[in-house]
Amino acid sequence: ERERQKKLTEKAVSLLAQCNEVTLATINADGFPRPVPIKKIKTNGCNEIWMATDAASVKINDLKTNSKAGVSYYFYGDSVALRGIAEIVSDDKIRKEMWQEWLINHFPGGATDPNYTLIRFVKCDLIALRKQTDSFFCEASFVFLFPAFERWENLAHLSLCLFRREIPSCFLVYLVGKLHTKLNHLTHIEVL
């Protein structure tokens, strides 16, 4: 179990390094999660994620009431979800250390702008890591490719689309399983 957790954490850290933004979910006054995309400004593995926001933001108000939070991130089909505690940081020394030039667009007063507030998310649990797979791609592709199904005139045309890689071969298997009534005129299907 420990080795498995280590591998999952390594994958989560690698994925986070590729993401510029994360989704921070705070808990609002009604007890509902409030997910918001936000740029990360610094990380320590996936154990600690730093973000900047306005002192008057809804996120800050949520965190003043309840520091429990979630962070998720996504990159080319792979995703991670973390659960933890988010801390509001307004210490001037830390704000100066964390300052990045692009933040000037949001905080014209620079690192000493009174609205410039940091959020430090500390991971408690890695609750999900999902790698994109062909079967996942089939499920998602079905929704987008179904209208194209009507233009497939026959098995030869469908095979040609597969051969040209216009659609993934796993999609055909999905179609056969889910849409057998549409394909009942086909008695044999070969996946190229």
Phi, psi and omega in degrees: 000319181296319179294320178298315180297322179296317179295318178298317180295318178300319178294320180296319179294316179299317180294318180298324180298335181270351184259134174273331182239155172230170172250121178260124178251116174258171179252122182280178183299335179273001179086010180262146175291146179232090181279134181220131175290141182206143178286140174273148178246339177197150176222159171232090189062224171246011181279336184215125180231126181256138178221160177241145179207171178284140181301334181263011183289159177297324179303314181295317177299318177299316184289334176295329181272322185212115184277355177291137184207169174228151175229135174226156177209159192215136177212115178046048174093343177264141182217157180224144173232131180238152176237139181186205182241136178247128184248137176275126182239120179236011179297126184299320180298314180292320179301320178293319178297323185273349185302136174232144187303325181295341179293342180301332178295336181255331183230085186300339179279004180073206185295344179258005178302127183296340179275344181288110182232141180259149171241127177249110178268128178244121183290135170257317183219143166266108188262343179199139171221120183238125176261138177292135178232168178300321182293323176296317179299320178300314181300314181290322182295327182306314183298319185276331185263350183305317179302329179291338181303324182296333182274350178285109188285327182197182181299322180297316179295318178297317178298321179296319177299319177295316182299320180282358182062032174287335174221151179287147181298328180295336179295323179298316178299318178298315180300316181299317181291320187265334186237039184301333179290326177290329185256018187295345178279350178267126180261337182213132180235128174251131177268123182283000000 
